[in-house]
């Protein structure tokens, strides 16, 4: 497992998702039945992406399960394993065994990638996140890591999407920037709510 492990109940069955490039669904009658005797299956999507997917958050609404994933494109810097993650959304009607991809919602701005970064993972991008629905069911809030080349935009950033846009989310997510929800989810800049104190792409990261 290499991410959050979202979980939900459907009746008397508990479903948990673990990810490490691919996504595994496990179900059982309770938490203690998940391992080693739970029901395991690799989830499927209606499309193929060049690179891995990690399911980071889910929300159960009636018979539908909404999910948000972190995608790592396979090659962004020639001759390197570095990537620049994006955040997408998908919808399932069978508790997450199969998913229909609803597209990418959060992506870093067009910005020179730091292919010289010493961190061994990300040359840029938006990823490593969770999604929280507010108590009044007005907005989903995304808290995500931002790996921009400029330290002033690095850290934990926030974006939101109206709950009513969940079935057609493309272009409906907005990032927090300069005290307003003013930046588009795809390509927008951010003002981190928890900024870094030293450059992510430096030798000593904080």
C-alpha distance (Angstrom), angle and dihedral (degrees) to the residues before:
residue distance angle dihedral
X1 . . .
X2 3.80 . .
X3 3.80 106.7 .
X4 3.78 145.6 25.9
X5 3.81 113.1 -42.2
X6 3.81 106.8 -139.3
X7 3.81 117.3 -160.3
X8 3.79 139.5 -176.0
X9 3.79 141.2 176.1
X10 3.80 124.6 -123.1
X11 3.79 107.3 -174.2
X12 3.80 106.8 -52.9
X13 3.81 95.2 -19.2
X14 3.79 124.3 95.2
X15 3.83 117.8 -151.5
X16 3.82 122.3 -162.9
X17 3.81 129.2 -179.1
X18 3.81 125.0 -150.4
X19 3.79 123.2 -175.0
X20 3.78 138.4 -164.3
X21 3.81 106.4 155.3
X22 3.84 87.1 -45.9
X23 3.81 128.6 46.2
X24 3.82 127.3 -118.1
X25 3.81 123.9 -165.4
X26 3.81 117.7 -152.9
X27 3.80 124.6 -173.4
X28 3.80 133.9 -174.2
X29 3.80 143.0 147.0
X30 3.81 91.8 -94.7
X31 3.78 143.0 -5.1
X32 3.80 94.1 -86.8
X33 3.79 92.2 53.4
X34 3.79 94.5 58.8
X35 3.80 96.7 83.7
X36 2.96 130.8 73.6
X37 3.81 97.9 -13.0
X38 3.82 101.0 40.1
X39 3.79 125.3 115.7
X40 3.82 108.7 -94.5
X41 3.78 128.1 -165.1
X42 3.80 137.5 160.0
X43 3.80 108.7 -119.7
X44 3.80 121.1 -127.2
X45 3.79 133.8 -142.6
X46 3.79 130.5 -155.1
X47 3.81 89.6 -123.6
X48 3.79 141.0 37.7
X49 3.79 125.2 -123.9
X50 3.79 127.4 -161.6
X51 3.79 97.4 -112.6
X52 3.79 139.0 11.0
X53 3.79 134.4 -44.4
X54 3.80 127.6 -147.1
X55 3.82 118.1 -167.0
X56 3.81 104.4 -138.1
X57 3.83 105.7 169.1
X58 3.81 140.4 12.7
X59 3.80 137.6 -171.3
X60 3.81 124.5 -162.5
X61 3.80 115.1 -146.5
X62 3.79 114.8 172.9
X63 3.80 108.5 -56.0
X64 3.79 93.1 -18.5
X65 3.79 129.1 87.8
X66 3.80 118.1 -156.1
X67 3.79 117.2 -157.6
X68 3.78 137.6 -173.7
X69 3.77 122.8 -155.0
X70 3.80 139.4 -168.2
X71 3.81 112.0 -132.8
X72 3.80 123.8 -161.3
X73 3.82 113.1 -160.8
X74 3.77 109.4 -136.9
X75 3.81 99.9 -127.2
X76 3.81 126.1 22.3
X77 3.82 99.5 140.5
X78 3.79 117.4 43.8
X79 3.79 113.5 -114.2
X80 3.81 92.9 8.0
X81 3.81 138.8 98.4
X82 3.82 90.8 -138.1
X83 3.79 117.3 123.4
X84 3.82 139.6 -174.1
X85 3.82 110.3 -137.8
X86 3.80 128.3 -141.1
X87 3.80 131.0 -164.5
X88 3.80 121.5 -126.1
X89 3.80 139.0 174.3
X90 3.79 133.6 -133.6
X91 3.80 139.0 -178.8
X92 3.82 130.3 -139.3
X93 3.80 133.0 -171.7
X94 3.83 95.4 -173.0
X95 3.82 102.4 58.1
X96 3.77 93.4 -87.5
X97 3.80 102.0 -51.3
X98 3.82 89.1 118.8
X99 3.80 130.4 16.7
X100 3.79 139.4 -159.0
X101 3.79 109.2 -145.8
X102 3.82 113.7 -128.3
X103 3.79 93.9 -170.3
X104 3.78 138.6 -110.4
X105 3.81 119.2 -39.4
X106 3.81 104.9 173.6
X107 3.78 125.8 40.2
X108 3.78 133.3 154.1
X109 3.81 120.0 -105.7
X110 3.76 120.6 -94.2
X111 3.78 96.4 -82.8
X112 3.79 134.8 147.3
X113 3.78 107.2 -85.4
X114 3.79 116.4 -127.1
X115 3.78 97.1 -123.4
X116 3.82 87.0 163.1
X117 3.83 92.1 60.5
X118 3.83 114.3 131.8
X119 3.82 94.9 -148.4
X120 3.85 95.7 92.2
X121 3.83 94.1 -140.0
X122 3.80 121.0 57.5
X123 3.78 130.5 28.9
X124 3.82 89.3 -177.9
X125 3.78 139.7 -46.0
X126 3.81 142.9 104.8
X127 3.80 118.4 -78.7
X128 3.82 149.3 109.8
X129 3.80 96.0 80.5
X130 3.78 150.5 138.1
X131 3.81 133.9 -141.9
X132 3.82 124.5 -137.6
X133 3.81 127.6 -172.1
X134 3.80 112.8 -144.0
X135 3.80 120.1 -120.7
X136 3.80 94.0 -105.8
X137 3.84 91.9 51.0
X138 3.80 92.5 -123.6
X139 3.83 101.0 119.6
X140 3.76 142.7 17.7
X141 3.82 108.9 -139.5
X142 3.81 121.1 -150.6
X143 3.80 118.2 -154.5
X144 3.79 107.2 -169.3
X145 3.78 142.8 163.5
X146 3.79 115.9 -108.3
X147 3.81 117.8 -152.6
X148 3.82 98.2 -174.7
X149 3.80 118.5 158.7
X150 3.83 89.9 -120.0
X151 3.85 112.2 75.0
X152 3.82 90.3 -145.9
X153 3.82 88.0 71.1
X154 3.79 98.0 39.9
X155 3.80 123.4 105.8
X156 3.80 135.2 49.6
X157 3.79 111.1 -20.7
X158 3.80 131.8 -176.8
X159 3.79 136.1 -138.0
X160 3.79 134.8 169.1
X161 3.79 142.5 -151.5
X162 3.80 127.7 -164.9
X163 3.81 113.4 -106.6
X164 3.81 89.2 -129.1
X165 3.83 90.2 60.4
X166 3.80 94.1 60.0
X167 3.81 95.1 106.5
X168 3.80 94.7 47.9
X169 3.82 104.3 26.9
X170 3.82 102.2 155.1
X171 3.79 109.3 124.6
X172 3.81 92.3 -1.6
X173 3.83 98.8 104.6
X174 3.81 119.9 93.0
X175 3.80 128.9 -167.6
X176 3.80 126.1 -136.8
X177 3.81 110.5 -110.7
X178 3.82 129.3 160.6
X179 3.81 94.9 -10.7
X180 3.80 97.7 -48.5
X181 3.79 142.0 78.3
X182 3.77 88.2 -111.8
X183 3.80 106.9 130.1
X184 3.80 126.9 80.8
X185 3.78 117.9 -114.7
X186 3.79 90.5 -126.5
X187 3.78 109.2 63.4
X188 3.80 98.8 -13.3
X189 3.80 126.9 137.9
X190 3.81 123.9 -122.3
X191 3.77 144.0 -148.2
X192 3.83 103.5 -141.7
X193 3.79 116.4 -129.0
X194 3.82 87.7 -153.3
X195 3.82 105.9 30.3
X196 3.78 124.7 -164.6
X197 3.78 119.0 -107.1
X198 3.80 93.0 -148.9
X199 3.79 133.1 26.9
X200 3.83 115.2 -77.7
X201 3.78 86.5 -144.5
X202 3.81 94.2 52.3
X203 3.79 132.2 93.9
X204 3.82 95.1 -103.4
X205 3.79 111.8 41.2
X206 3.80 126.0 -165.0
